[in-house]
Amino acid sequence: MGWFIAGVFTVILVLGYFAAPIALWTIAVALLGYYLSVSADFGFVTNVVLASVFVAVALVLNVPPLRRALISNRILAIYRRILPDMSQTEKEAIDAGTVWWDADLFSGKPDWDKLLATPEPRLSAEEQAFLDGPVEELCAMLNDWEITHERQDLPPRVWQFIKDKGFLGMIIPKAYGGLGFSALAHSAVVMKLSTRSSTAAISVMVPNSLGPGELLVHYGTEQQKNHYLPRLAKGLEVPCFALTSPEAGSDAAAIPDFGIVCKGTWQGREVLGMRVTWDKRYITLGPVATLLGLAFKLYDPDKLLGSQTDLGITCALVPTNTPGVNIGRRHLPLNQAFQNGPNSGKDVFMPLDWIIGGPEYAGKGWMMLMGCLAAGRAISLPTSSVGGAKALTRFTGAYARVRSQFKTPIGKLEGVEEALGRIAAQCYMMDATRVMTAGAVDLGEKPAVLSAIAKYHMTERARDCVNDGMDILGGKGICLGPNNWIGRGYQLSPIGITVEGANILTRTLIIFGQGAIRCHPYVLREMRAAKELQGGEAAREFDDAFTSHIGHVIRNAIRTLVYGLTNSAFAPTPANPAPETKHYYRHVSRLSAAFAFLADVSMLAMGGALKRKEKISGRLGDVLSMMYLVSATLKRYEDQGRIREDLPLVGWAVRDAFYRAQQAIDGVLSNFPVKALATVLRWTVFPRGMPFRPPLDSRNRDCAQIALQPGAARDRLTAGMYVPKNEADITGKLEAAFLATIACEPVDEKLRKAVKKGKITPRPGTELGQIAREHNIITADEYTQWARKEALRKSVIKVDDFPQDYGRAEIIAAQEEDTVKMKAA
Ligand SMILES: Cc1cc2nc3c(=O)[nH]c(=O)nc-3n(C[C@H](O)[C@H](O)[C@H](O)COP(=O)(O)OP(=O)(O)OC[C@H]3O[C@@H](n4cnc5c(N)ncnc54)[C@H](O)[C@@H]3O)c2cc1C
């Protein structure tokens, strides 16, 4: 009997592990049943009864019409009853975009070879030249203090440069006069600008993200494209996109702004148009925009366009000089100087052909917005966050080497090292995610879920990094002024968190909520069968999806258990993994199976209520996100040729992500509403306890060292950022001080030893280097080197002070003088 039970377990494990079809299960059960009946000698009658039951069940399960009639049609009926109705806007949001690697992670069986075979995203020569030329030049023109404090805007010559060089038309095809850049190049430009001035980065980012340009490219009529795209590309039009209203922020589909289809006079002719009333706020570039992309709900009470009266959300392009458009006032978003403000209009008449795509796109605005959201969301905020992380890695590392306390560079004090190591490792993972996500967009994907993951996690990690950076800098980070290169970034971080889908909502509603429907191999098929199909077609589709779904759950349950028992030893890896990262692939495969299993059981146990259980779905989303971030990190390690020097960064970031994923799963299980099920799930997912530990301190030290040491690893980690060569600039000076400090370490060591041996004694009011020179402890050249290093160091640790009015009077006088000069000219 013992052998029989072992045989049953083995059969279940093997068939389940490989997701065998029902026919194979049937044969296996038949063989086991035959063996049992022969060996146990139940007697003829019992054998006949058992065989009859088996044949009946086997027929029902293996003959689709029978299976449908007796099982799946009944489940379909229940499913139809419990499946909540979806609004049109929800449907359009779900249908928008594509799935990519997220579907693999959701399957429980990621195909690593497919991912690694994806070519490494690369810039073209032309794109690289743009980065090395106009972008470098623009960065050199930017002075963040002048922009954010003195002018509270970009200087006119900077605006002009941005327009003239085509920065506002990076995503506009060359045929329309744009730069026609890849997503990777667009991302590289925004990233580099973000390392210099968030105002410039945002001012460039917004016209290249979701807004008039992108909507026109995808949906515009030929006439609209021919008119507007060349003007947008050359900066002759400054666009903005106005969706958010005071009453509708996150719930943007609920905008109260409306248009009524009516006849009116336009340029002396009677035309069919709309009277639009709106009240928008927070609109980036709004105060300086010449072209307002406007979203509102369109109604046609007189049925002038057809039989429908409530047409739905509609997007139109409105020149801001149209009579009745109120625009120009500004908000002050956390001391950032990018243009942002409200705008409104009451009963503003506009012709129907101002609708993007023309009258036939009336009411299709939400579909258009959702269709275009993913690409922009995959680039703008993730990229600017990576820019922030790169600047923090490079400049905080430099400062931590230059600034000493307790006679030690602060970067070598373990507490500071811990924060610095975190920044460096996060930066590696963030950049890997940026590149992989932009690469997916260049492959033609519109990754709805992955862009949400990238947006959420990059902005959150940027916030973590800037918090760490602020702690490392102490008072130097707090006192604002031209010598503070971090304070504005710290102020900026909540903006990234809030825009393009506020983060709490993105984490708790979108990542798992949308992922569970879009990326799951069967759920969307089941839903469509239930809600969109009818009769035999619905029954066949549902039956097929549902039976495959059951096999999928069994497979993932068994894989989860097997991987858990064997510490992921049998979990899939790529065909030729690097030995040093092979185990990481295995752990992701294990997490993927566990996640897929947990997701299915959660949906089964909580049904539609899971959507409201945001604490659970947020954690499930975290698991999916961590797997994505790890995948990107491992791919980057491969793409860059397995550079061993970078391994500490990979190791720290990956281990940290595994630990976070594990904590998220633990959180799901601890709070699972069906306690008995939670216990079974815990046994399955963690049969040998929770395997992952936080990354080791020693690895954290190695990461910090990369930020503290000039060299290839630091340069690779911060590649693509702007590093000023000019010592008059605070970050240029910081870089120079960093190099000078390191070069001068042997001289400092001589000084330290001389003091220790009593050869020289520090004297108040005289610099130690000078005393050492007087005693011939160091040469004249060494003294020059030491004095330069000291001058740089002192200059770098300096903070700004101002007159009582913070210099406002002086600034205003200078601006007035400028205006007089400009008028005279
Ligand atoms: C600087 C800046 C620039 C902007 N630029 C533009 C622009 O150019 N064009 C434009 O149209 N809009 C723009 N916005 C608007 C931006 O997209 C919104 O601020 C954002 O959508 C959030 O809306 P809200 O601020 O009204 O917050 P609310 O919607 O009031 O949200 C408040 C909190 O509730 C959370 N929340 C809401 N719903 C849920 C839910 N179902 N589950 C869990 N949590 C939830 C949110 O995550 C947030 O934490 C900008 C905003 C800012 C601040």
The ligand as a MOL file (V3000), in Angstrom:
LIG
                    3D

  0  0  0     0  0            999 V3000
M  V30 BEGIN CTAB
M  V30 COUNTS 53 58 0 0 0
M  V30 BEGIN ATOM
M  V30 1 C 2.8670 69.0530 -10.6910 0
M  V30 2 C 1.7310 68.3780 -11.3370 0
M  V30 3 C 1.6590 68.2990 -12.7060 0
M  V30 4 C 0.5400 67.7470 -13.3270 0
M  V30 5 N 0.4230 67.7890 -14.6860 0
M  V30 6 C -0.7670 67.4440 -15.2480 0
M  V30 7 C -1.0220 67.6710 -16.6300 0
M  V30 8 O -0.1480 68.1640 -17.3660 0
M  V30 9 N -2.2280 67.3440 -17.1250 0
M  V30 10 C -3.2100 66.8030 -16.3550 0
M  V30 11 O -4.2820 66.5400 -16.8490 0
M  V30 12 N -2.9890 66.5440 -15.0420 0
M  V30 13 C -1.8120 66.8630 -14.4740 0
M  V30 14 N -1.5940 66.6430 -13.1310 0
M  V30 15 C -2.6110 65.9840 -12.3640 0
M  V30 16 C -2.1990 64.6370 -11.8160 0
M  V30 17 O -2.2500 63.6660 -12.8020 0
M  V30 18 C -3.1240 64.3560 -10.6370 0
M  V30 19 O -2.6420 65.1490 -9.5880 0
M  V30 20 C -3.2050 62.9410 -10.2510 0
M  V30 21 O -3.9230 62.2540 -11.2120 0
M  V30 22 C -3.8360 62.7340 -8.8810 0
M  V30 23 O -5.0130 63.4600 -8.7150 0
M  V30 24 P -5.2030 64.3600 -7.3890 0
M  V30 25 O -3.9740 65.1450 -7.2060 0
M  V30 26 O -6.4730 65.0750 -7.5170 0
M  V30 27 O -5.2620 63.3270 -6.2090 0
M  V30 28 P -6.5750 62.4830 -5.7250 0
M  V30 29 O -7.2210 61.8590 -6.9010 0
M  V30 30 O -7.3860 63.3220 -4.8250 0
M  V30 31 O -5.8640 61.3240 -4.9180 0
M  V30 32 C -5.4670 61.4870 -3.5410 0
M  V30 33 C -4.8760 60.1580 -3.0520 0
M  V30 34 O -5.8560 59.1340 -3.1350 0
M  V30 35 C -5.2980 58.0060 -3.7790 0
M  V30 36 N -6.3480 57.2900 -4.5060 0
M  V30 37 C -7.2650 57.7960 -5.3490 0
M  V30 38 N -8.0500 56.8110 -5.8050 0
M  V30 39 C -7.6020 55.6540 -5.2590 0
M  V30 40 C -8.0050 54.2850 -5.3250 0
M  V30 41 N -9.0370 53.8800 -6.0640 0
M  V30 42 N -7.3280 53.4030 -4.5910 0
M  V30 43 C -6.3030 53.7800 -3.8240 0
M  V30 44 N -5.8820 55.0410 -3.7230 0
M  V30 45 C -6.5380 55.9790 -4.4160 0
M  V30 46 C -4.2510 58.5610 -4.7220 0
M  V30 47 O -3.2690 57.5810 -5.0120 0
M  V30 48 C -3.6880 59.7030 -3.8790 0
M  V30 49 O -2.7170 59.1830 -3.0340 0
M  V30 50 C -0.4720 67.1770 -12.5250 0
M  V30 51 C -0.3770 67.2260 -11.1410 0
M  V30 52 C 0.6860 67.8270 -10.5460 0
M  V30 53 C 0.7250 67.8930 -9.0600 0
M  V30 END ATOM
M  V30 BEGIN BOND
M  V30 1 1 1 2
M  V30 2 1 2 3
M  V30 3 2 2 52
M  V30 4 2 3 4
M  V30 5 1 4 5
M  V30 6 1 4 50
M  V30 7 2 5 6
M  V30 8 1 6 7
M  V30 9 1 6 13
M  V30 10 2 7 8
M  V30 11 1 7 9
M  V30 12 1 9 10
M  V30 13 2 10 11
M  V30 14 1 10 12
M  V30 15 2 12 13
M  V30 16 1 13 14
M  V30 17 1 14 15
M  V30 18 1 14 50
M  V30 19 1 15 16
M  V30 20 1 16 17
M  V30 21 1 16 18
M  V30 22 1 18 19
M  V30 23 1 18 20
M  V30 24 1 20 21
M  V30 25 1 20 22
M  V30 26 1 22 23
M  V30 27 1 23 24
M  V30 28 2 24 25
M  V30 29 1 24 26
M  V30 30 1 24 27
M  V30 31 1 27 28
M  V30 32 2 28 29
M  V30 33 1 28 30
M  V30 34 1 28 31
M  V30 35 1 31 32
M  V30 36 1 32 33
M  V30 37 1 33 34
M  V30 38 1 33 48
M  V30 39 1 34 35
M  V30 40 1 35 36
M  V30 41 1 35 46
M  V30 42 1 36 37
M  V30 43 1 36 45
M  V30 44 2 37 38
M  V30 45 1 38 39
M  V30 46 1 39 40
M  V30 47 2 39 45
M  V30 48 1 40 41
M  V30 49 2 40 42
M  V30 50 1 42 43
M  V30 51 2 43 44
M  V30 52 1 44 45
M  V30 53 1 46 47
M  V30 54 1 46 48
M  V30 55 1 48 49
M  V30 56 2 50 51
M  V30 57 1 51 52
M  V30 58 1 52 53
M  V30 END BOND
M  V30 END CTAB
M  END
